[in-house]
Amino acid sequence: MTGKRSGLHWPGITRGKPPVGAGILFRFAHEISEGDFVVYPSKHDRMVNIGRFVGACEHIPADPEEYPNHRRVEWIGHYPRNDFSQSALNEIGAYITLFLIREHSEEFLLKAGAAGASQETIFTGESVIPDDDTATVSVSQQAELTTGDFVIRQLMTKLSGYDFEEFVAHLLESLGYTARVTQRSGDGGVDVIAHRDKPGFEPPILKVQCKRKTDQIPRPEVDQLPGTLGEGEYGLFITLGSLSRQSAELERNRPKLRLIDGEQFVGLLPEHYARLAPRYRSIIPLKQICVPDLQS
């Protein structure tokens, strides 16, 4: 940081960012009170986390993560994004910084079992950011999140569990596999079988388990699939929700197992959308758009 006649200057940072950052820090340290609610939408697992602040702001200069300002939070619950209205999800935005929830605070309080609390005590990410690049990144992230919310909501409301298995089989066919749905009972946890050759004798053979749910998947729900695998067979576990840490650890320790969560599943659709059957394109009507990619 160097001093200039016009004031302080951070190399590589636009002039609008320092005052925005200072305002956020002031808010974090002085405007939040003990007992206020916090809503944190986490992208990696597509969950909305709701809790309450406990105690005052602490400054810990030696923090190894380089976030020296801390506020303790007692989490009340962690809820799938699908549990909330789209307008409420739009208000909490793309988890950039800090602001008060005004329009849909009661919806979040009701979910946390605290209906009737003050609507002026709900904090989450910033929605109005004066810096152009940061605002553009926020809009791009919001477009991606909204699309993901829409796709998962449509799959949850328009398809039954068995219909979802058929959709997964159809998507695998769009990826170049021959796929079939197993019988509805006695499948040993395998819902779809896919292979490259038509008869289905040549490895690799994919055994797929499908979970049409938006909750977090614990390890016991994943454990069954690896036990069904024989020589030349690989397991693919697909969910519209998120995966627990223990489930992710299981995947790392099992080279023949692959787990796909809701965000990854939604990410498969744009590339292969044109090859989907008209029935599925009508259930998930999407239009290709371009958004700025400033994060990379």
C-alpha positions in Angstrom: 0.0 0.0 0.0 1.5 3.4 -1.0 0.5 6.9 -0.2 -0.4 9.4 -2.9 -1.7 12.9 -3.0 -5.1 11.7 -3.8 -5.1 9.3 -0.9 -4.2 5.6 -0.3 -3.8 3.3 -3.2 -4.0 -0.5 -3.4 -2.3 -1.8 -6.6 -4.6 -3.9 -8.7 -7.7 -2.9 -6.7 -10.3 -0.5 -8.1 -11.0 2.7 -6.3 -14.5 1.6 -5.3 -13.5 -1.5 -3.3 -11.7 0.0 -0.3 -14.6 2.1 1.0 -17.0 -0.8 0.4 -14.7 -3.1 2.3 -14.4 -0.6 5.2 -18.2 -0.2 5.3 -18.7 -4.0 5.5 -16.1 -4.3 8.3 -17.7 -1.5 10.3 -21.1 -3.2 9.9 -19.7 -6.6 11.0 -18.0 -5.1 14.0 -20.5 -2.5 15.2 -24.0 -3.0 13.8 -24.5 -6.7 14.6 -25.7 -7.4 18.1 -25.7 -10.6 20.1 -28.8 -12.5 19.4 -29.2 -11.3 15.8 -30.0 -13.9 13.2 -27.6 -14.7 10.3 -28.5 -16.4 7.0 -25.6 -17.9 5.1 -26.2 -19.5 1.7 -23.3 -21.9 1.1 -22.7 -22.7 -2.6 -20.7 -25.9 -2.2 -23.6 -27.8 -0.8 -26.6 -25.6 -1.9 -27.8 -25.2 1.7 -29.2 -22.2 3.5 -27.6 -22.0 7.0 -29.5 -20.1 9.7 -28.1 -19.2 13.1 -27.7 -16.5 15.8 -24.7 -14.4 16.7 -23.2 -15.1 20.1 -21.0 -12.6 21.9 -19.2 -9.5 20.6 -16.8 -9.2 17.7 -13.3 -10.5 18.3 -10.1 -9.4 16.6 -7.5 -12.3 16.3 -4.5 -11.0 14.3 -2.8 -14.5 14.2 -5.8 -16.2 12.5 -4.2 -18.8 10.1 -7.0 -18.2 7.5 -6.2 -14.4 7.4 -9.7 -13.5 8.7 -8.8 -11.7 11.9 -12.3 -10.4 12.7 -14.5 -13.1 14.2 -18.1 -13.4 15.4 -19.3 -16.6 16.9 -22.5 -18.2 15.5 -24.6 -20.9 17.0 -26.3 -22.6 14.0 -30.0 -23.4 14.3 -30.3 -25.4 11.2 -29.1 -26.2 7.7 -31.8 -26.3 5.0 -31.9 -27.2 1.3 -32.4 -24.2 -1.0 -35.5 -25.9 -2.3 -37.2 -25.3 1.0 -37.5 -21.5 0.3 -39.3 -19.5 -2.3 -37.4 -18.3 -5.3 -38.0 -14.7 -4.4 -36.5 -15.3 -0.9 -33.5 -17.0 -2.5 -33.1 -14.0 -4.9 -33.0 -11.6 -2.0 -30.2 -13.4 -0.1 -28.3 -13.2 -3.4 -24.9 -14.6 -4.2 -23.3 -14.5 -0.7 -20.9 -11.6 -1.4 -20.8 -9.6 1.8 -23.3 -8.3 4.4 -26.7 -6.7 4.5 -30.1 -6.8 6.2 -32.9 -9.1 4.8 -36.0 -6.9 4.6 -38.5 -8.5 2.2 -38.4 -12.2 3.2 -37.1 -12.1 6.8 -40.2 -13.8 8.2 -39.8 -16.7 5.8 -36.3 -17.4 7.1 -37.4 -16.8 10.8 -40.3 -19.2 10.3 -38.0 -21.9 9.0 -35.7 -21.4 12.0 -38.7 -21.7 14.4 -38.4 -18.0 15.4 -41.4 -16.5 13.7 -42.3 -13.0 15.0 -38.7 -11.9 15.9 -37.6 -8.5 14.8 -37.3 -8.2 11.0 -34.4 -5.8 11.4 -32.0 -8.5 12.8 -31.4 -10.8 9.8 -28.0 -10.4 8.2 -26.7 -12.0 5.0 -24.7 -11.2 1.8 -24.5 -7.7 0.3 -27.0 -7.0 -2.5 -26.0 -3.5 -3.5 -22.3 -3.2 -4.4 -21.0 0.0 -6.0 -17.9 -1.6 -7.5 -18.7 -2.5 -11.1 -16.6 -5.7 -11.4 -17.8 -7.0 -8.0 -21.4 -6.3 -8.9 -21.0 -8.0 -12.3 -19.6 -11.1 -10.6 -22.5 -11.1 -8.2 -25.0 -10.9 -11.0 -23.3 -13.8 -12.8 -23.3 -15.9 -9.7 -27.0 -15.1 -9.1 -27.9 -16.2 -12.7 -26.1 -19.5 -12.1 -27.8 -20.1 -8.7 -31.2 -19.2 -10.0 -30.9 -21.6 -12.9 -29.8 -24.3 -10.6 -32.7 -23.6 -8.2 -35.2 -23.7 -11.1 -33.9 -27.0 -12.5 -33.9 -28.8 -9.2 -37.3 -27.4 -8.3 -38.7 -28.7 -11.6 -37.2 -32.1 -11.2 -38.6 -32.4 -7.7 -42.1 -31.3 -8.6 -42.6 -32.7 -12.0 -40.9 -36.1 -11.7 -41.6 -39.0 -9.3 -38.7 -41.0 -7.9 -39.0 -43.6 -10.7 -39.4 -40.8 -13.3 -36.2 -39.3 -12.1 -34.4 -42.7 -12.6 -35.7 -42.7 -16.2 -34.4 -39.2 -16.6 -31.0 -40.1 -15.3 -30.9 -43.1 -17.8 -31.9 -40.8 -20.6 -29.2 -38.3 -19.7 -26.6 -41.1 -19.7 -27.8 -42.0 -23.2 -27.2 -38.4 -24.2 -23.6 -38.9 -22.9 -23.2 -41.9 -25.3 -24.2 -44.8 -23.0 -26.8 -47.5 -23.4 -28.9 -47.3 -20.2 -31.8 -49.1 -18.7 -33.8 -48.7 -15.4 -33.8 -51.7 -13.2 -36.9 -53.3 -11.6 -38.6 -51.2 -9.0 -37.9 -53.7 -6.2 -35.1 -56.1 -5.4 -32.5 -53.9 -7.2 -30.0 -53.9 -4.4 -29.8 -50.1 -4.4 -29.0 -50.0 -8.2 -31.5 -48.0 -10.1 -29.9 -47.7 -13.5 -27.4 -49.8 -15.4 -25.4 -48.2 -18.2 -22.7 -49.5 -20.6 -21.0 -48.5 -23.9 -21.8 -51.6 -25.9 -25.4 -52.5 -26.9 -25.6 -56.0 -25.3 -24.0 -54.7 -22.0 -21.2 -57.3 -21.7 -18.1 -55.2 -22.2 -16.7 -53.2 -19.3 -16.9 -50.6 -18.0 -20.4 -51.1 -16.7 -22.0 -48.3 -14.6 -24.3 -49.1 -11.7 -26.2 -46.0 -10.8 -28.1 -45.2 -7.6 -30.5 -42.2 -7.8 -31.7 -40.1 -4.9 -34.4 -37.6 -5.8 -34.0 -35.5 -2.7 -32.5 -32.2 -1.7 -31.3 -33.1 1.8 -27.7 -33.8 2.6 -26.8 -37.4 1.9 -25.1 -39.2 4.9 -22.5 -41.9 4.4 -24.8 -44.9 5.2 -27.0 -44.1 2.2 -23.9 -44.3 -0.1 -22.3 -47.4 1.5 -24.7 -49.9 -0.1 -23.7 -49.2 -3.7 -20.0 -50.2 -3.6 -21.1 -53.6 -2.3 -22.9 -54.3 -5.5 -19.9 -53.8 -7.8 -18.1 -56.7 -9.5 -15.2 -56.9 -11.8 -15.3 -54.2 -14.5 -18.2 -52.4 -12.8 -18.2 -48.9 -11.4 -20.7 -47.1 -9.1 -22.3 -43.8 -9.7 -24.3 -42.2 -7.0 -26.5 -39.2 -8.1 -28.5 -36.9 -5.8 -30.2 -33.5 -6.2 -29.0 -32.6 -2.7 -25.6 -32.3 -1.2 -23.1 -34.8 0.2 -21.8 -35.1 3.8 -18.1 -34.9 4.5 -18.1 -38.6 5.3 -19.7 -39.4 2.0 -17.0 -37.4 0.2 -14.3 -39.2 2.1 -15.8 -42.6 1.0 -15.5 -41.5 -2.6 -11.8 -40.6 -2.2 -11.1 -44.1 -0.7 -13.1 -46.0 -3.4 -11.6 -45.5 -6.9 -14.6 -47.3 -8.5 -17.1 -45.0 -6.9 -18.2 -41.5 -8.2 -20.6 -39.2 -6.3 -22.5 -36.4 -8.1 -24.4 -33.9 -6.0 -27.1 -31.5 -7.1 -24.8 -28.7 -8.3 -22.7 -31.1 -10.4 -25.8 -32.8 -11.8 -27.3 -29.5 -12.9 -23.9 -28.6 -14.5 -24.2 -31.6 -16.8 -27.4 -30.4 -18.4 -26.3 -27.3 -20.5 -23.7 -29.2 -22.5 -26.1 -32.0 -23.4 -29.4 -30.1 -23.3 -29.9 -30.2 -27.0 -29.9 -34.0 -27.0 -32.6 -34.3 -24.4 -36.0 -35.6 -25.5 -38.7 -32.9 -26.0 -40.5 -34.2 -23.0 -37.6 -33.3 -20.7 -36.9 -30.0 -22.4 -40.5 -29.1 -21.7 -40.1 -29.9 -18.0 -36.9 -28.0 -17.8 -37.2 -25.1 -20.4 -33.8 -23.4 -20.6 -32.4 -20.8 -22.9 -28.7 -20.3 -23.5 -27.3 -17.0 -22.4 -23.8 -15.6 -21.9 -22.7 -14.0 -18.6 -19.4 -12.4 -17.7 -16.7 -14.7 -16.3 -14.6 -12.3 -14.3 -13.8 -14.8 -11.5 -11.4 -16.8 -13.7 
